Amino acid sequence: MPAAGMLIDLFRVARDIGERQHVRTVETNAQGAVDEPLLAGAALEPATYELLFHVGRYFKARRVPLDEDPFLNVVPVRFSIADPQHSYHVTLLAGPWSYTVYRG
């Protein structure tokens, strides 16, 4: 089912030193998606980015039985955008103990 209320942080990663710059934080809507693109227009530039999906927080809020420290707490997904003219949809399918990611 769609992950409504999943907290997601977006970072831009500096190529030469690997440091991250926080871009924005969003929460998914009832359909498990964000209401608008995380990056658009001039903000969408060729770079390496990282999304942090707060899956432990999400499952805890839904009272899913978890260990005290969830097996998956924050799922990082690092990806690169080469051509800002293309469409990039990063999809996460997650359970309390596993996940998969793909570009939609």
Buried (B, 14 or more C-beta within 10 A) or exposed (E): EEBBBBBBBBBBBEEEEEEBEEBEEBEBBEEBBBEEEBBEEEEBEEBBBBBBBBBBBBBBEEEEEBEEEBEBBEBEBEBEBEEBEEEBEBEBEBEBEEBEBEEE
